[in-house]
Amino acid sequence: ITMKNKVAIISTDYYGEYTEQLITGATSILDGNFEYDTFRVKGAWDIVFKANSLTSTYDKFIVIGIICKGDTDHYEYISSSVATALMNLTIHKEVYIANCILNVHNLEQAAKRCKDDNNKGKEAALALKDIFS
């Protein structure tokens, strides 16, 4: 069974307080416009694998997560690798991915990007809606 008319929302459990707000923002735009299914993974790195595993079923994705800078270079490697891998999926699997993985220096920056008047989940869903409506 194909679900090419549906959107897959893949979100991380990391910083769940914020990712839940982003999901709420995204689904507020999708409700009434698109059907969607939600999937949870542990971290941003896992989003790529999950999206790739779903490309035979879905061709529209919203990916949601928070990558917060710490004291090591891990932030740079994960941010860059995930963004590159998502772009490769878009190109090689011919799927649309609205990227709502926030790369922030601190959780205050994340909080500001999850509020109703600046919800990046809404923005990701609006980008998808603009393309496919």
Contacts in CASP RR format, 6 or more apart in sequence:
PFRMAT RR
TARGET T0000
AUTHOR 0000-0000-0000
METHOD contacts of the structure
MODEL  1
ITMKNKVAIISTDYYGEYTEQLITGATSILDGNFEYDTFRVKGAWDIVFK
ANSLTSTYDKFIVIGIICKGDTDHYEYISSSVATALMNLTIHKEVYIANC
ILNVHNLEQAAKRCKDDNNKGKEAALALKDIFS
1 57 0 8 1.000
2 57 0 8 1.000
3 35 0 8 1.000
3 37 0 8 1.000
3 57 0 8 1.000
3 58 0 8 1.000
4 57 0 8 1.000
4 58 0 8 1.000
4 59 0 8 1.000
5 34 0 8 1.000
5 35 0 8 1.000
6 34 0 8 1.000
6 35 0 8 1.000
6 36 0 8 1.000
6 37 0 8 1.000
6 58 0 8 1.000
6 60 0 8 1.000
7 30 0 8 1.000
7 34 0 8 1.000
7 35 0 8 1.000
7 36 0 8 1.000
7 37 0 8 1.000
7 58 0 8 1.000
7 60 0 8 1.000
7 61 0 8 1.000
7 62 0 8 1.000
7 128 0 8 1.000
8 36 0 8 1.000
8 37 0 8 1.000
8 38 0 8 1.000
8 39 0 8 1.000
8 51 0 8 1.000
8 54 0 8 1.000
8 57 0 8 1.000
8 58 0 8 1.000
8 60 0 8 1.000
8 61 0 8 1.000
8 62 0 8 1.000
9 23 0 8 1.000
9 26 0 8 1.000
9 27 0 8 1.000
9 36 0 8 1.000
9 37 0 8 1.000
9 38 0 8 1.000
9 39 0 8 1.000
9 61 0 8 1.000
9 62 0 8 1.000
9 63 0 8 1.000
9 64 0 8 1.000
10 38 0 8 1.000
10 39 0 8 1.000
10 40 0 8 1.000
10 41 0 8 1.000
10 47 0 8 1.000
10 50 0 8 1.000
10 51 0 8 1.000
10 54 0 8 1.000
10 61 0 8 1.000
10 62 0 8 1.000
10 63 0 8 1.000
10 64 0 8 1.000
11 19 0 8 1.000
11 22 0 8 1.000
11 23 0 8 1.000
11 38 0 8 1.000
11 39 0 8 1.000
11 40 0 8 1.000
11 41 0 8 1.000
11 63 0 8 1.000
11 64 0 8 1.000
11 65 0 8 1.000
12 19 0 8 1.000
12 40 0 8 1.000
12 41 0 8 1.000
12 42 0 8 1.000
12 43 0 8 1.000
12 44 0 8 1.000
12 46 0 8 1.000
12 47 0 8 1.000
12 64 0 8 1.000
12 65 0 8 1.000
12 66 0 8 1.000
13 19 0 8 1.000
13 40 0 8 1.000
13 41 0 8 1.000
13 42 0 8 1.000
13 43 0 8 1.000
14 42 0 8 1.000
14 43 0 8 1.000
14 44 0 8 1.000
14 65 0 8 1.000
14 66 0 8 1.000
15 65 0 8 1.000
15 66 0 8 1.000
15 68 0 8 1.000
15 107 0 8 1.000
15 110 0 8 1.000
16 66 0 8 1.000
18 65 0 8 1.000
18 66 0 8 1.000
18 102 0 8 1.000
18 107 0 8 1.000
18 110 0 8 1.000
18 111 0 8 1.000
18 114 0 8 1.000
19 64 0 8 1.000
19 65 0 8 1.000
19 66 0 8 1.000
21 114 0 8 1.000
21 115 0 8 1.000
21 119 0 8 1.000
22 64 0 8 1.000
22 65 0 8 1.000
22 100 0 8 1.000
22 102 0 8 1.000
22 113 0 8 1.000
22 114 0 8 1.000
22 119 0 8 1.000
22 120 0 8 1.000
22 121 0 8 1.000
22 124 0 8 1.000
23 38 0 8 1.000
23 64 0 8 1.000
23 121 0 8 1.000
24 119 0 8 1.000
25 116 0 8 1.000
25 119 0 8 1.000
25 121 0 8 1.000
25 122 0 8 1.000
25 125 0 8 1.000
26 62 0 8 1.000
26 64 0 8 1.000
26 100 0 8 1.000
26 121 0 8 1.000
26 122 0 8 1.000
26 124 0 8 1.000
26 125 0 8 1.000
27 36 0 8 1.000
27 125 0 8 1.000
28 122 0 8 1.000
28 125 0 8 1.000
29 121 0 8 1.000
29 122 0 8 1.000
29 125 0 8 1.000
29 126 0 8 1.000
29 129 0 8 1.000
30 36 0 8 1.000
30 125 0 8 1.000
30 128 0 8 1.000
30 129 0 8 1.000
33 129 0 8 1.000
33 133 0 8 1.000
34 60 0 8 1.000
34 128 0 8 1.000
34 129 0 8 1.000
34 132 0 8 1.000
36 62 0 8 1.000
37 58 0 8 1.000
39 50 0 8 1.000
39 54 0 8 1.000
41 47 0 8 1.000
41 49 0 8 1.000
41 50 0 8 1.000
43 65 0 8 1.000
44 65 0 8 1.000
44 66 0 8 1.000
44 67 0 8 1.000
44 78 0 8 1.000
44 79 0 8 1.000
44 82 0 8 1.000
44 101 0 8 1.000
45 78 0 8 1.000
45 81 0 8 1.000
45 82 0 8 1.000
47 63 0 8 1.000
47 65 0 8 1.000
47 82 0 8 1.000
47 86 0 8 1.000
47 101 0 8 1.000
48 82 0 8 1.000
48 85 0 8 1.000
48 86 0 8 1.000
48 89 0 8 1.000
51 61 0 8 1.000
51 63 0 8 1.000
51 86 0 8 1.000
51 89 0 8 1.000
51 95 0 8 1.000
51 97 0 8 1.000
52 89 0 8 1.000
52 93 0 8 1.000
54 61 0 8 1.000
55 89 0 8 1.000
55 93 0 8 1.000
55 95 0 8 1.000
58 95 0 8 1.000
59 94 0 8 1.000
59 95 0 8 1.000
59 96 0 8 1.000
60 95 0 8 1.000
60 96 0 8 1.000
60 98 0 8 1.000
60 128 0 8 1.000
60 132 0 8 1.000
61 95 0 8 1.000
61 96 0 8 1.000
61 97 0 8 1.000
61 98 0 8 1.000
62 97 0 8 1.000
62 98 0 8 1.000
62 100 0 8 1.000
62 121 0 8 1.000
62 124 0 8 1.000
62 125 0 8 1.000
62 128 0 8 1.000
63 86 0 8 1.000
63 97 0 8 1.000
63 98 0 8 1.000
63 99 0 8 1.000
63 100 0 8 1.000
63 101 0 8 1.000
64 100 0 8 1.000
64 101 0 8 1.000
64 121 0 8 1.000
64 124 0 8 1.000
65 100 0 8 1.000
65 101 0 8 1.000
65 102 0 8 1.000
66 101 0 8 1.000
66 102 0 8 1.000
66 104 0 8 1.000
66 107 0 8 1.000
66 110 0 8 1.000
67 75 0 8 1.000
67 78 0 8 1.000
67 79 0 8 1.000
67 82 0 8 1.000
67 101 0 8 1.000
67 102 0 8 1.000
67 103 0 8 1.000
67 104 0 8 1.000
68 75 0 8 1.000
68 104 0 8 1.000
68 105 0 8 1.000
68 106 0 8 1.000
68 107 0 8 1.000
68 110 0 8 1.000
69 75 0 8 1.000
69 103 0 8 1.000
69 104 0 8 1.000
69 105 0 8 1.000
69 106 0 8 1.000
75 103 0 8 1.000
79 101 0 8 1.000
79 103 0 8 1.000
82 101 0 8 1.000
83 99 0 8 1.000
83 101 0 8 1.000
86 97 0 8 1.000
86 99 0 8 1.000
86 101 0 8 1.000
89 95 0 8 1.000
89 97 0 8 1.000
90 96 0 8 1.000
90 97 0 8 1.000
96 128 0 8 1.000
96 131 0 8 1.000
96 132 0 8 1.000
98 124 0 8 1.000
98 125 0 8 1.000
98 127 0 8 1.000
98 128 0 8 1.000
99 124 0 8 1.000
100 120 0 8 1.000
100 121 0 8 1.000
100 123 0 8 1.000
100 124 0 8 1.000
102 109 0 8 1.000
102 110 0 8 1.000
102 113 0 8 1.000
102 120 0 8 1.000
104 110 0 8 1.000
104 113 0 8 1.000
112 118 0 8 1.000
113 119 0 8 1.000
113 120 0 8 1.000
114 120 0 8 1.000
END
